[in-house]
Amino acid sequence: MHNFTPEDLLLYLYNETSPAKTAEIKAALENDWSLREKFEVINSAQKKLETLKMSPSQQTLDSIMNYAEKAVAELSPQV
């Protein structure tokens, strides 16, 4: 019996596991109701997140752009 972490289940949900790990998780989900229950909670949360209409605030975007400009300035050769 394998002990899969929530992170393993999340990677499986997003198809980011190796083929071998995918097969292991798939088999475990078919046989382990507790693991299947945990996976369903993660799956349900993912579906709810997809329905949210979210976008960053202008302040957040400005902060990111300012940070990027400073990083570029620090990496650029001083003439």
PyMOL Python script that loads the backbone (N, CA, C, O; Angstrom):
from pymol import cmd

cmd.read_pdbstr("""\
ATOM      1  N   MET A   1       0.845  -1.195   0.000  1.00  0.00           N
ATOM      2  CA  MET A   1       0.000   0.000   0.000  1.00  0.00           C
ATOM      3  C   MET A   1       0.880   1.245   0.000  1.00  0.00           C
ATOM      4  O   MET A   1       1.855   1.332   0.746  1.00  0.00           O
ATOM      5  N   HIS A   2       0.522   2.198  -0.842  1.00  0.00           N
ATOM      6  CA  HIS A   2       1.289   3.433  -0.956  1.00  0.00           C
ATOM      7  C   HIS A   2       0.632   4.534  -0.139  1.00  0.00           C
ATOM      8  O   HIS A   2      -0.587   4.564   0.025  1.00  0.00           O
ATOM      9  N   ASN A   3       1.449   5.422   0.363  1.00  0.00           N
ATOM     10  CA  ASN A   3       0.943   6.593   1.062  1.00  0.00           C
ATOM     11  C   ASN A   3       1.124   7.796   0.151  1.00  0.00           C
ATOM     12  O   ASN A   3       2.217   8.353   0.058  1.00  0.00           O
ATOM     13  N   PHE A   4       0.060   8.190  -0.513  1.00  0.00           N
ATOM     14  CA  PHE A   4       0.128   9.339  -1.402  1.00  0.00           C
ATOM     15  C   PHE A   4      -0.212  10.592  -0.622  1.00  0.00           C
ATOM     16  O   PHE A   4      -1.142  10.610   0.183  1.00  0.00           O
ATOM     17  N   THR A   5       0.555  11.635  -0.874  1.00  0.00           N
ATOM     18  CA  THR A   5       0.344  12.911  -0.200  1.00  0.00           C
ATOM     19  C   THR A   5      -0.699  13.726  -0.975  1.00  0.00           C
ATOM     20  O   THR A   5      -1.000  13.418  -2.128  1.00  0.00           O
ATOM     21  N   PRO A   6      -1.241  14.756  -0.344  1.00  0.00           N
ATOM     22  CA  PRO A   6      -2.129  15.655  -1.092  1.00  0.00           C
ATOM     23  C   PRO A   6      -1.422  16.250  -2.314  1.00  0.00           C
ATOM     24  O   PRO A   6      -2.055  16.492  -3.342  1.00  0.00           O
ATOM     25  N   GLU A   7      -0.128  16.481  -2.204  1.00  0.00           N
ATOM     26  CA  GLU A   7       0.631  17.018  -3.331  1.00  0.00           C
ATOM     27  C   GLU A   7       0.655  16.015  -4.488  1.00  0.00           C
ATOM     28  O   GLU A   7       0.549  16.403  -5.651  1.00  0.00           O
ATOM     29  N   ASP A   8       0.795  14.725  -4.164  1.00  0.00           N
ATOM     30  CA  ASP A   8       0.754  13.694  -5.204  1.00  0.00           C
ATOM     31  C   ASP A   8      -0.597  13.708  -5.915  1.00  0.00           C
ATOM     32  O   ASP A   8      -0.665  13.613  -7.140  1.00  0.00           O
ATOM     33  N   LEU A   9      -1.670  13.828  -5.132  1.00  0.00           N
ATOM     34  CA  LEU A   9      -3.014  13.841  -5.711  1.00  0.00           C
ATOM     35  C   LEU A   9      -3.231  15.077  -6.575  1.00  0.00           C
ATOM     36  O   LEU A   9      -3.891  15.012  -7.612  1.00  0.00           O
ATOM     37  N   LEU A  10      -2.675  16.194  -6.141  1.00  0.00           N
ATOM     38  CA  LEU A  10      -2.800  17.431  -6.915  1.00  0.00           C
ATOM     39  C   LEU A  10      -2.043  17.319  -8.239  1.00  0.00           C
ATOM     40  O   LEU A  10      -2.546  17.736  -9.282  1.00  0.00           O
ATOM     41  N   LEU A  11      -0.855  16.766  -8.193  1.00  0.00           N
ATOM     42  CA  LEU A  11      -0.088  16.551  -9.424  1.00  0.00           C
ATOM     43  C   LEU A  11      -0.836  15.599 -10.354  1.00  0.00           C
ATOM     44  O   LEU A  11      -0.855  15.801 -11.568  1.00  0.00           O
ATOM     45  N   TYR A  12      -1.446  14.570  -9.790  1.00  0.00           N
ATOM     46  CA  TYR A  12      -2.239  13.623 -10.581  1.00  0.00           C
ATOM     47  C   TYR A  12      -3.425  14.341 -11.222  1.00  0.00           C
ATOM     48  O   TYR A  12      -3.717  14.133 -12.399  1.00  0.00           O
ATOM     49  N   LEU A  13      -4.102  15.180 -10.452  1.00  0.00           N
ATOM     50  CA  LEU A  13      -5.266  15.912 -10.956  1.00  0.00           C
ATOM     51  C   LEU A  13      -4.893  16.766 -12.169  1.00  0.00           C
ATOM     52  O   LEU A  13      -5.667  16.859 -13.122  1.00  0.00           O
ATOM     53  N   TYR A  14      -3.726  17.381 -12.138  1.00  0.00           N
ATOM     54  CA  TYR A  14      -3.285  18.255 -13.225  1.00  0.00           C
ATOM     55  C   TYR A  14      -2.426  17.516 -14.262  1.00  0.00           C
ATOM     56  O   TYR A  14      -1.754  18.145 -15.080  1.00  0.00           O
ATOM     57  N   ASN A  15      -2.454  16.175 -14.220  1.00  0.00           N
ATOM     58  CA  ASN A  15      -1.705  15.355 -15.181  1.00  0.00           C
ATOM     59  C   ASN A  15      -0.221  15.681 -15.202  1.00  0.00           C
ATOM     60  O   ASN A  15       0.387  15.760 -16.270  1.00  0.00           O
ATOM     61  N   GLU A  16       0.359  15.869 -14.034  1.00  0.00           N
ATOM     62  CA  GLU A  16       1.774  16.198 -13.933  1.00  0.00           C
ATOM     63  C   GLU A  16       2.580  15.097 -13.251  1.00  0.00           C
ATOM     64  O   GLU A  16       3.696  15.335 -12.790  1.00  0.00           O
ATOM     65  N   THR A  17       2.016  13.892 -13.187  1.00  0.00           N
ATOM     66  CA  THR A  17       2.750  12.767 -12.625  1.00  0.00           C
ATOM     67  C   THR A  17       3.316  11.922 -13.758  1.00  0.00           C
ATOM     68  O   THR A  17       2.829  11.960 -14.888  1.00  0.00           O
ATOM     69  N   SER A  18       4.342  11.170 -13.436  1.00  0.00           N
ATOM     70  CA  SER A  18       4.937  10.268 -14.424  1.00  0.00           C
ATOM     71  C   SER A  18       3.914   9.181 -14.772  1.00  0.00           C
ATOM     72  O   SER A  18       2.973   8.948 -14.013  1.00  0.00           O
ATOM     73  N   PRO A  19       4.097   8.525 -15.908  1.00  0.00           N
ATOM     74  CA  PRO A  19       3.166   7.442 -16.256  1.00  0.00           C
ATOM     75  C   PRO A  19       3.097   6.355 -15.176  1.00  0.00           C
ATOM     76  O   PRO A  19       2.022   5.823 -14.899  1.00  0.00           O
ATOM     77  N   ALA A  20       4.225   6.032 -14.579  1.00  0.00           N
ATOM     78  CA  ALA A  20       4.235   4.995 -13.537  1.00  0.00           C
ATOM     79  C   ALA A  20       3.460   5.456 -12.300  1.00  0.00           C
ATOM     80  O   ALA A  20       2.661   4.707 -11.738  1.00  0.00           O
ATOM     81  N   LYS A  21       3.707   6.683 -11.893  1.00  0.00           N
ATOM     82  CA  LYS A  21       3.014   7.225 -10.715  1.00  0.00           C
ATOM     83  C   LYS A  21       1.522   7.374 -10.999  1.00  0.00           C
ATOM     84  O   LYS A  21       0.694   7.119 -10.124  1.00  0.00           O
ATOM     85  N   THR A  22       1.180   7.782 -12.209  1.00  0.00           N
ATOM     86  CA  THR A  22      -0.224   7.908 -12.595  1.00  0.00           C
ATOM     87  C   THR A  22      -0.924   6.565 -12.463  1.00  0.00           C
ATOM     88  O   THR A  22      -2.034   6.491 -11.938  1.00  0.00           O
ATOM     89  N   ALA A  23      -0.293   5.519 -12.929  1.00  0.00           N
ATOM     90  CA  ALA A  23      -0.880   4.180 -12.844  1.00  0.00           C
ATOM     91  C   ALA A  23      -1.044   3.751 -11.386  1.00  0.00           C
ATOM     92  O   ALA A  23      -2.058   3.156 -11.020  1.00  0.00           O
ATOM     93  N   GLU A  24      -0.047   4.055 -10.557  1.00  0.00           N
ATOM     94  CA  GLU A  24      -0.121   3.698  -9.134  1.00  0.00           C
ATOM     95  C   GLU A  24      -1.271   4.423  -8.448  1.00  0.00           C
ATOM     96  O   GLU A  24      -2.035   3.819  -7.694  1.00  0.00           O
ATOM     97  N   ILE A  25      -1.387   5.706  -8.710  1.00  0.00           N
ATOM     98  CA  ILE A  25      -2.447   6.497  -8.072  1.00  0.00           C
ATOM     99  C   ILE A  25      -3.816   6.043  -8.574  1.00  0.00           C
ATOM    100  O   ILE A  25      -4.758   5.911  -7.793  1.00  0.00           O
ATOM    101  N   LYS A  26      -3.918   5.811  -9.859  1.00  0.00           N
ATOM    102  CA  LYS A  26      -5.187   5.367 -10.435  1.00  0.00           C
ATOM    103  C   LYS A  26      -5.639   4.050  -9.787  1.00  0.00           C
ATOM    104  O   LYS A  26      -6.804   3.906  -9.417  1.00  0.00           O
ATOM    105  N   ALA A  27      -4.723   3.104  -9.655  1.00  0.00           N
ATOM    106  CA  ALA A  27      -5.043   1.817  -9.027  1.00  0.00           C
ATOM    107  C   ALA A  27      -5.427   2.010  -7.562  1.00  0.00           C
ATOM    108  O   ALA A  27      -6.365   1.384  -7.068  1.00  0.00           O
ATOM    109  N   ALA A  28      -4.691   2.884  -6.874  1.00  0.00           N
ATOM    110  CA  ALA A  28      -4.986   3.127  -5.460  1.00  0.00           C
ATOM    111  C   ALA A  28      -6.349   3.783  -5.294  1.00  0.00           C
ATOM    112  O   ALA A  28      -7.078   3.466  -4.354  1.00  0.00           O
ATOM    113  N   LEU A  29      -6.700   4.693  -6.194  1.00  0.00           N
ATOM    114  CA  LEU A  29      -8.007   5.352  -6.110  1.00  0.00           C
ATOM    115  C   LEU A  29      -9.148   4.360  -6.318  1.00  0.00           C
ATOM    116  O   LEU A  29     -10.222   4.524  -5.739  1.00  0.00           O
ATOM    117  N   GLU A  30      -8.931   3.345  -7.127  1.00  0.00           N
ATOM    118  CA  GLU A  30      -9.961   2.337  -7.368  1.00  0.00           C
ATOM    119  C   GLU A  30     -10.180   1.440  -6.156  1.00  0.00           C
ATOM    120  O   GLU A  30     -11.272   0.905  -5.967  1.00  0.00           O
ATOM    121  N   ASN A  31      -9.138   1.275  -5.331  1.00  0.00           N
ATOM    122  CA  ASN A  31      -9.204   0.317  -4.226  1.00  0.00           C
ATOM    123  C   ASN A  31      -9.280   0.933  -2.837  1.00  0.00           C
ATOM    124  O   ASN A  31      -9.660   0.251  -1.885  1.00  0.00           O
ATOM    125  N   ASP A  32      -8.934   2.184  -2.702  1.00  0.00           N
ATOM    126  CA  ASP A  32      -8.852   2.807  -1.376  1.00  0.00           C
ATOM    127  C   ASP A  32      -9.877   3.927  -1.265  1.00  0.00           C
ATOM    128  O   ASP A  32      -9.675   5.010  -1.816  1.00  0.00           O
ATOM    129  N   TRP A  33     -10.979   3.674  -0.555  1.00  0.00           N
ATOM    130  CA  TRP A  33     -12.049   4.680  -0.472  1.00  0.00           C
ATOM    131  C   TRP A  33     -11.590   5.938   0.254  1.00  0.00           C
ATOM    132  O   TRP A  33     -12.045   7.037  -0.062  1.00  0.00           O
ATOM    133  N   SER A  34     -10.696   5.787   1.219  1.00  0.00           N
ATOM    134  CA  SER A  34     -10.202   6.955   1.963  1.00  0.00           C
ATOM    135  C   SER A  34      -9.400   7.875   1.040  1.00  0.00           C
ATOM    136  O   SER A  34      -9.556   9.096   1.076  1.00  0.00           O
ATOM    137  N   LEU A  35      -8.551   7.283   0.226  1.00  0.00           N
ATOM    138  CA  LEU A  35      -7.766   8.066  -0.719  1.00  0.00           C
ATOM    139  C   LEU A  35      -8.683   8.709  -1.760  1.00  0.00           C
ATOM    140  O   LEU A  35      -8.502   9.869  -2.130  1.00  0.00           O
ATOM    141  N   ARG A  36      -9.664   7.942  -2.223  1.00  0.00           N
ATOM    142  CA  ARG A  36     -10.621   8.460  -3.208  1.00  0.00           C
ATOM    143  C   ARG A  36     -11.395   9.646  -2.626  1.00  0.00           C
ATOM    144  O   ARG A  36     -11.672  10.612  -3.336  1.00  0.00           O
ATOM    145  N   GLU A  37     -11.743   9.577  -1.352  1.00  0.00           N
ATOM    146  CA  GLU A  37     -12.443  10.681  -0.684  1.00  0.00           C
ATOM    147  C   GLU A  37     -11.563  11.928  -0.633  1.00  0.00           C
ATOM    148  O   GLU A  37     -12.034  13.036  -0.889  1.00  0.00           O
ATOM    149  N   LYS A  38     -10.295  11.745  -0.305  1.00  0.00           N
ATOM    150  CA  LYS A  38      -9.360  12.876  -0.264  1.00  0.00           C
ATOM    151  C   LYS A  38      -9.211  13.492  -1.660  1.00  0.00           C
ATOM    152  O   LYS A  38      -9.180  14.712  -1.814  1.00  0.00           O
ATOM    153  N   PHE A  39      -9.121  12.624  -2.666  1.00  0.00           N
ATOM    154  CA  PHE A  39      -8.994  13.116  -4.030  1.00  0.00           C
ATOM    155  C   PHE A  39     -10.233  13.900  -4.451  1.00  0.00           C
ATOM    156  O   PHE A  39     -10.121  14.929  -5.118  1.00  0.00           O
ATOM    157  N   GLU A  40     -11.398  13.425  -4.070  1.00  0.00           N
ATOM    158  CA  GLU A  40     -12.641  14.117  -4.430  1.00  0.00           C
ATOM    159  C   GLU A  40     -12.714  15.504  -3.787  1.00  0.00           C
ATOM    160  O   GLU A  40     -13.248  16.434  -4.391  1.00  0.00           O
ATOM    161  N   VAL A  41     -12.191  15.652  -2.585  1.00  0.00           N
ATOM    162  CA  VAL A  41     -12.146  16.964  -1.937  1.00  0.00           C
ATOM    163  C   VAL A  41     -11.253  17.907  -2.742  1.00  0.00           C
ATOM    164  O   VAL A  41     -11.622  19.056  -2.983  1.00  0.00           O
ATOM    165  N   ILE A  42     -10.086  17.425  -3.157  1.00  0.00           N
ATOM    166  CA  ILE A  42      -9.160  18.236  -3.951  1.00  0.00           C
ATOM    167  C   ILE A  42      -9.781  18.566  -5.304  1.00  0.00           C
ATOM    168  O   ILE A  42      -9.702  19.703  -5.770  1.00  0.00           O
ATOM    169  N   ASN A  43     -10.389  17.583  -5.923  1.00  0.00           N
ATOM    170  CA  ASN A  43     -11.021  17.770  -7.226  1.00  0.00           C
ATOM    171  C   ASN A  43     -12.155  18.794  -7.138  1.00  0.00           C
ATOM    172  O   ASN A  43     -12.288  19.654  -8.009  1.00  0.00           O
ATOM    173  N   SER A  44     -12.954  18.702  -6.104  1.00  0.00           N
ATOM    174  CA  SER A  44     -14.063  19.639  -5.907  1.00  0.00           C
ATOM    175  C   SER A  44     -13.545  21.068  -5.696  1.00  0.00           C
ATOM    176  O   SER A  44     -14.093  22.022  -6.248  1.00  0.00           O
ATOM    177  N   ALA A  45     -12.497  21.201  -4.902  1.00  0.00           N
ATOM    178  CA  ALA A  45     -11.918  22.526  -4.654  1.00  0.00           C
ATOM    179  C   ALA A  45     -11.374  23.123  -5.950  1.00  0.00           C
ATOM    180  O   ALA A  45     -11.529  24.319  -6.200  1.00  0.00           O
ATOM    181  N   GLN A  46     -10.740  22.296  -6.769  1.00  0.00           N
ATOM    182  CA  GLN A  46     -10.192  22.769  -8.040  1.00  0.00           C
ATOM    183  C   GLN A  46     -11.307  23.272  -8.950  1.00  0.00           C
ATOM    184  O   GLN A  46     -11.157  24.302  -9.607  1.00  0.00           O
ATOM    185  N   LYS A  47     -12.410  22.558  -8.990  1.00  0.00           N
ATOM    186  CA  LYS A  47     -13.535  22.967  -9.831  1.00  0.00           C
ATOM    187  C   LYS A  47     -14.150  24.279  -9.340  1.00  0.00           C
ATOM    188  O   LYS A  47     -14.557  25.115 -10.147  1.00  0.00           O
ATOM    189  N   LYS A  48     -14.217  24.459  -8.023  1.00  0.00           N
ATOM    190  CA  LYS A  48     -14.745  25.711  -7.478  1.00  0.00           C
ATOM    191  C   LYS A  48     -13.814  26.877  -7.801  1.00  0.00           C
ATOM    192  O   LYS A  48     -14.277  27.976  -8.104  1.00  0.00           O
ATOM    193  N   LEU A  49     -12.516  26.643  -7.738  1.00  0.00           N
ATOM    194  CA  LEU A  49     -11.556  27.703  -8.060  1.00  0.00           C
ATOM    195  C   LEU A  49     -11.663  28.127  -9.517  1.00  0.00           C
ATOM    196  O   LEU A  49     -11.499  29.305  -9.836  1.00  0.00           O
ATOM    197  N   GLU A  50     -11.939  27.168 -10.406  1.00  0.00           N
ATOM    198  CA  GLU A  50     -12.058  27.495 -11.824  1.00  0.00           C
ATOM    199  C   GLU A  50     -13.245  28.413 -12.111  1.00  0.00           C
ATOM    200  O   GLU A  50     -13.233  29.148 -13.099  1.00  0.00           O
ATOM    201  N   THR A  51     -14.265  28.377 -11.260  1.00  0.00           N
ATOM    202  CA  THR A  51     -15.452  29.197 -11.504  1.00  0.00           C
ATOM    203  C   THR A  51     -15.272  30.640 -11.040  1.00  0.00           C
ATOM    204  O   THR A  51     -16.049  31.512 -11.428  1.00  0.00           O
ATOM    205  N   LEU A  52     -14.271  30.901 -10.226  1.00  0.00           N
ATOM    206  CA  LEU A  52     -14.057  32.254  -9.716  1.00  0.00           C
ATOM    207  C   LEU A  52     -13.490  33.155 -10.801  1.00  0.00           C
ATOM    208  O   LEU A  52     -12.585  32.766 -11.540  1.00  0.00           O
ATOM    209  N   LYS A  53     -14.018  34.329 -10.886  1.00  0.00           N
ATOM    210  CA  LYS A  53     -13.504  35.330 -11.820  1.00  0.00           C
ATOM    211  C   LYS A  53     -12.604  36.272 -11.017  1.00  0.00           C
ATOM    212  O   LYS A  53     -13.073  37.182 -10.334  1.00  0.00           O
ATOM    213  N   MET A  54     -11.323  36.029 -11.121  1.00  0.00           N
ATOM    214  CA  MET A  54     -10.385  36.828 -10.331  1.00  0.00           C
ATOM    215  C   MET A  54      -9.352  37.464 -11.246  1.00  0.00           C
ATOM    216  O   MET A  54      -8.928  36.875 -12.241  1.00  0.00           O
ATOM    217  N   SER A  55      -8.960  38.669 -10.891  1.00  0.00           N
ATOM    218  CA  SER A  55      -7.878  39.332 -11.595  1.00  0.00           C
ATOM    219  C   SER A  55      -7.136  40.202 -10.592  1.00  0.00           C
ATOM    220  O   SER A  55      -7.733  40.692  -9.634  1.00  0.00           O
ATOM    221  N   PRO A  56      -5.854  40.397 -10.802  1.00  0.00           N
ATOM    222  CA  PRO A  56      -5.080  41.192  -9.846  1.00  0.00           C
ATOM    223  C   PRO A  56      -5.468  42.668  -9.901  1.00  0.00           C
ATOM    224  O   PRO A  56      -5.935  43.168 -10.925  1.00  0.00           O
ATOM    225  N   SER A  57      -5.265  43.347  -8.785  1.00  0.00           N
ATOM    226  CA  SER A  57      -5.551  44.781  -8.743  1.00  0.00           C
ATOM    227  C   SER A  57      -4.480  45.545  -9.525  1.00  0.00           C
ATOM    228  O   SER A  57      -3.403  45.014  -9.796  1.00  0.00           O
ATOM    229  N   GLN A  58      -4.775  46.763  -9.874  1.00  0.00           N
ATOM    230  CA  GLN A  58      -3.803  47.591 -10.590  1.00  0.00           C
ATOM    231  C   GLN A  58      -2.568  47.819  -9.732  1.00  0.00           C
ATOM    232  O   GLN A  58      -1.455  47.882 -10.252  1.00  0.00           O
ATOM    233  N   GLN A  59      -2.754  47.944  -8.418  1.00  0.00           N
ATOM    234  CA  GLN A  59      -1.624  48.130  -7.512  1.00  0.00           C
ATOM    235  C   GLN A  59      -0.685  46.921  -7.564  1.00  0.00           C
ATOM    236  O   GLN A  59       0.535  47.082  -7.552  1.00  0.00           O
ATOM    237  N   THR A  60      -1.245  45.732  -7.622  1.00  0.00           N
ATOM    238  CA  THR A  60      -0.435  44.520  -7.716  1.00  0.00           C
ATOM    239  C   THR A  60       0.344  44.493  -9.027  1.00  0.00           C
ATOM    240  O   THR A  60       1.537  44.189  -9.041  1.00  0.00           O
ATOM    241  N   LEU A  61      -0.325  44.808 -10.112  1.00  0.00           N
ATOM    242  CA  LEU A  61       0.347  44.846 -11.416  1.00  0.00           C
ATOM    243  C   LEU A  61       1.466  45.879 -11.433  1.00  0.00           C
ATOM    244  O   LEU A  61       2.552  45.611 -11.947  1.00  0.00           O
ATOM    245  N   ASP A  62       1.205  47.065 -10.870  1.00  0.00           N
ATOM    246  CA  ASP A  62       2.235  48.110 -10.799  1.00  0.00           C
ATOM    247  C   ASP A  62       3.429  47.653  -9.976  1.00  0.00           C
ATOM    248  O   ASP A  62       4.573  47.913 -10.350  1.00  0.00           O
ATOM    249  N   SER A  63       3.179  46.979  -8.865  1.00  0.00           N
ATOM    250  CA  SER A  63       4.266  46.482  -8.016  1.00  0.00           C
ATOM    251  C   SER A  63       5.128  45.479  -8.766  1.00  0.00           C
ATOM    252  O   SER A  63       6.355  45.511  -8.668  1.00  0.00           O
ATOM    253  N   ILE A  64       4.490  44.591  -9.512  1.00  0.00           N
ATOM    254  CA  ILE A  64       5.228  43.594 -10.283  1.00  0.00           C
ATOM    255  C   ILE A  64       6.080  44.280 -11.353  1.00  0.00           C
ATOM    256  O   ILE A  64       7.247  43.936 -11.542  1.00  0.00           O
ATOM    257  N   MET A  65       5.492  45.244 -12.045  1.00  0.00           N
ATOM    258  CA  MET A  65       6.235  45.951 -13.091  1.00  0.00           C
ATOM    259  C   MET A  65       7.402  46.740 -12.504  1.00  0.00           C
ATOM    260  O   MET A  65       8.486  46.754 -13.087  1.00  0.00           O
ATOM    261  N   ASN A  66       7.203  47.393 -11.367  1.00  0.00           N
ATOM    262  CA  ASN A  66       8.287  48.131 -10.721  1.00  0.00           C
ATOM    263  C   ASN A  66       9.416  47.190 -10.303  1.00  0.00           C
ATOM    264  O   ASN A  66      10.594  47.504 -10.472  1.00  0.00           O
ATOM    265  N   TYR A  67       9.042  46.041  -9.760  1.00  0.00           N
ATOM    266  CA  TYR A  67      10.042  45.055  -9.352  1.00  0.00           C
ATOM    267  C   TYR A  67      10.835  44.581 -10.564  1.00  0.00           C
ATOM    268  O   TYR A  67      12.059  44.469 -10.502  1.00  0.00           O
ATOM    269  N   ALA A  68      10.150  44.306 -11.653  1.00  0.00           N
ATOM    270  CA  ALA A  68      10.818  43.838 -12.873  1.00  0.00           C
ATOM    271  C   ALA A  68      11.752  44.908 -13.421  1.00  0.00           C
ATOM    272  O   ALA A  68      12.858  44.594 -13.863  1.00  0.00           O
ATOM    273  N   GLU A  69      11.324  46.165 -13.399  1.00  0.00           N
ATOM    274  CA  GLU A  69      12.177  47.248 -13.894  1.00  0.00           C
ATOM    275  C   GLU A  69      13.443  47.368 -13.058  1.00  0.00           C
ATOM    276  O   GLU A  69      14.529  47.569 -13.602  1.00  0.00           O
ATOM    277  N   LYS A  70      13.311  47.245 -11.733  1.00  0.00           N
ATOM    278  CA  LYS A  70      14.486  47.310 -10.857  1.00  0.00           C
ATOM    279  C   LYS A  70      15.425  46.140 -11.123  1.00  0.00           C
ATOM    280  O   LYS A  70      16.644  46.313 -11.141  1.00  0.00           O
ATOM    281  N   ALA A  71      14.869  44.959 -11.327  1.00  0.00           N
ATOM    282  CA  ALA A  71      15.696  43.783 -11.586  1.00  0.00           C
ATOM    283  C   ALA A  71      16.460  43.938 -12.891  1.00  0.00           C
ATOM    284  O   ALA A  71      17.637  43.587 -12.965  1.00  0.00           O
ATOM    285  N   VAL A  72      15.807  44.458 -13.917  1.00  0.00           N
ATOM    286  CA  VAL A  72      16.466  44.673 -15.210  1.00  0.00           C
ATOM    287  C   VAL A  72      17.559  45.726 -15.061  1.00  0.00           C
ATOM    288  O   VAL A  72      18.648  45.574 -15.615  1.00  0.00           O
ATOM    289  N   ALA A  73      17.277  46.778 -14.326  1.00  0.00           N
ATOM    290  CA  ALA A  73      18.262  47.842 -14.127  1.00  0.00           C
ATOM    291  C   ALA A  73      19.486  47.296 -13.384  1.00  0.00           C
ATOM    292  O   ALA A  73      20.612  47.683 -13.697  1.00  0.00           O
ATOM    293  N   GLU A  74      19.288  46.419 -12.424  1.00  0.00           N
ATOM    294  CA  GLU A  74      20.413  45.859 -11.673  1.00  0.00           C
ATOM    295  C   GLU A  74      21.242  44.908 -12.536  1.00  0.00           C
ATOM    296  O   GLU A  74      22.450  44.781 -12.335  1.00  0.00           O
ATOM    297  N   LEU A  75      20.606  44.249 -13.484  1.00  0.00           N
ATOM    298  CA  LEU A  75      21.318  43.300 -14.345  1.00  0.00           C
ATOM    299  C   LEU A  75      21.976  43.971 -15.534  1.00  0.00           C
ATOM    300  O   LEU A  75      22.909  43.422 -16.120  1.00  0.00           O
ATOM    301  N   SER A  76      21.506  45.144 -15.892  1.00  0.00           N
ATOM    302  CA  SER A  76      22.057  45.865 -17.044  1.00  0.00           C
ATOM    303  C   SER A  76      23.423  46.426 -16.685  1.00  0.00           C
ATOM    304  O   SER A  76      23.634  46.905 -15.571  1.00  0.00           O
ATOM    305  N   PRO A  77      24.354  46.363 -17.638  1.00  0.00           N
ATOM    306  CA  PRO A  77      25.692  46.919 -17.375  1.00  0.00           C
ATOM    307  C   PRO A  77      25.624  48.434 -17.205  1.00  0.00           C
ATOM    308  O   PRO A  77      24.943  49.132 -17.956  1.00  0.00           O
ATOM    309  N   GLN A  78      26.325  48.908 -16.226  1.00  0.00           N
ATOM    310  CA  GLN A  78      26.390  50.361 -15.954  1.00  0.00           C
ATOM    311  C   GLN A  78      27.407  50.990 -16.901  1.00  0.00           C
ATOM    312  O   GLN A  78      28.566  50.574 -16.918  1.00  0.00           O
ATOM    313  N   VAL A  79      27.001  51.979 -17.686  1.00  0.00           N
ATOM    314  CA  VAL A  79      27.904  52.641 -18.628  1.00  0.00           C
ATOM    315  C   VAL A  79      28.192  54.037 -18.169  1.00  0.00           C
ATOM    316  O   VAL A  79      28.936  54.763 -18.829  1.00  0.00           O
TER     317      VAL A  79
END
""", "prot")
cmd.dss("prot")
cmd.show_as("cartoon", "prot")
cmd.util.cbc("prot")
cmd.orient("prot")
